[in-house]
């Protein structure tokens, strides 16, 4: 048994009567009456533990806690558990990591304990603010929906976000823990300044946003500082690469959909708990952090930290809104003469926080003109929104490899004489993604950049190479650029040795949800020749480590996160060495079940080990899936691997197993169907299976399964005959409301498939011409 509270945003009112608003702060006296075999934790240290009897004579323990500091209701917290802990003291602050007894005994809490104190000290020194509590508890909860929560003095985490197995040598696990711990500690000291990564709650606890519409001040600033804290305790992580990869690039791809809100909304727009919960999203966390990164970049980190320190001191134990922060930054800017801004801090920052979306900049090399417009989908003719937003944009840039002074664009377009260059020069804007926008170059500059990449890829920093490719493919998707132009930038890839750049390329050329579909198009054999030729150097480099010494990659964060995608693509493209290596490692596991396939490529090896074998290999995966001590992660890998079989009868048998409620829990059934449906030979088998067993599936799993299956099936629907077949199925089996929804989905998929087909024909034509370059 375990009790843990999660009161953000408005759940404190369900625990005790209160005015549950972030601006209303109070001190809290908490007392918990609990079973004597448990321990009670709250925000403050316990000051008294006594006993009492109830009317039946049963004995209870009463734990009374010290009066809390002045804080918002959503930060009050309690945990009642029978956990154990490890502890150390840092600068007078007692730090305890709590977890299940066996986890603590096995040392799983030690890594979190070792980094928590140093991150605290780093943040205190950086911000020149002392941490005001005498103790900090971090609790690892076996089941916790929020990921992590910054309750003052009593932080709660999912187990996987806090526990580190000493036997696991790889830094990617450490990095995730360092980032999340760092995020929550950041909140601890600044109640002004959660999804996946949690850091800076000095912002939030000491200074709180006045109301939830400025939530980004808590979470965005925290998400920015989490990367500073994490790279401080794990110096081998590259700050700019990891920040681009985790924060900026993912939110850029989400923040251009119509209807996405702005970072700071007016109060009256956000009422009621439903819309409050929807604020805890990637706009708040990642866009907030990206805007903070940009702000720190153009102010310089020194001025930014100076302004934050002054802001924290003025508003500690009270509330602030974003204008208060801008005022403090303005005061610091006015007091110096190194950094000059084109407008007030408020005007600049409001253009980023109060408007939705972000700009795309277009550079014309011949005239030296840079223009801006809001990024929107030019292919969408129904778009009636007016896109006349303008931003005040800091532009970092380089010419021929040397950095130039920062320039500003504060209207829709401007001529910059320094951008008019001779015929051999090249220009790169938004170096290392310091600004939150995409860049569209004219043909002339793109040709020069593509040629430069082929001759000397290192002339462009790694983050900028990644961004150049990602921007080009995103702009293709939105109708700003031709696909052929984006593909020109991939010719150099045989010389690309950064896995995180390769990952951006592969996500654009071989999206995971289309692997099965792409196999059925004429583009596949061409892509195979074109890509494999360029992938071989980096593939063989990493295959060498896998064969000889995988431990040598323990500090290579991006190898741990992205090697899987590279290997999976190599095997999917039929690279013999990759297929052989997978069969070899899988066979080794079959011969010695205690052997562990390297986790960096475990999913790929299991899939292609099953695919390259027959019944024996499939049965081994099934046996290991049912093994009592296999972890949740390994079971998921095997669930997927069993759908990789190349013999139809094995797939059919697997689907039949999926129907059995004794072999699988109900939520596995739909996962099995979807795994089989997305494989190139499996989708037909899955479709026949679903139609044959529809009454049973429908009764058991209802509309949700139907929606998922039809969505996945739709990707393989290309001919009128197939569409007709689906339509007949809808008409005969579905209720009217389901039929309408499914037909709409089918229409959407049909037009998406037609568009994809046209695009793939163009890609195939380009590959045909460039395959031997």
Buried (B, 14 or more C-beta within 10 A) or exposed (E): EBEBBBBBBBBBBEBEEBEBBBBEBEEBEBEBEBEEEBBBBBBBBBEEEEEEEEEEEEEBBBBBBBEBBBBBBBBBBBBBBEBBBBEEEBEEBBBBBBBBEEBBEBBBBBBBBBBBBEBBBBBBEBBEBEBBBEBBBBBBBEEBEBBBBBBBBBBBBBBBBBBBEEEBBBBBBBBBBBBBBBBBBBBBBBBBBBBBBBBBBBBBBBBBBBBBBBBBBBBBBBBBBBBBBBBBBBEEBBEBBBBBBBBBBBBBEEBBEEEBBBBBBEEEEBEEEEBBEEBBBBBBBBBBBBBBBBBBBBBEEEBBBBBBBBBBBEBBBBBBBBBBBBBBBBBBBEEEEEEEBEEBBBEBBBBBBBBBBBBBBBBBBEEBBBBBBBBBBEEEEEEEEEEEBBBBBBBBBBBBEEEBEBBBBBEEBBEBEEBBBEEEEBBBBBBBBBBBBBBBBBEBBBBBBBBBBBEEBEBBBBBBBBBBBBBBBBBBBBEBBBBBBBBBBBBBBBBBEBBBBBBBBBBBBBEEEBBBBBEEBEBBBBBBEBBBBBBBEBBEEBBEBBEEEBEEBBBBBBBBBBBBBBBBBBBBBEBEEBBEBBBBBBBEBBEEEEEEBBBBBBBBBBBBBBBBBEEEBBBBBBEBBEEEEBEEEBBBBBBBBBBBBBBEEBBBBBBEBBBEEEBBEEEBBBBBBBBBBBBBBBBBBBBEBBBEBBEEBBEBBEBEBBBBBBBBBBBBBBEEEBBEEBBEBBEEBBEEEBBEBBBEBBEEBBEEBEEBEEBBEBBBEBBEEBBEE
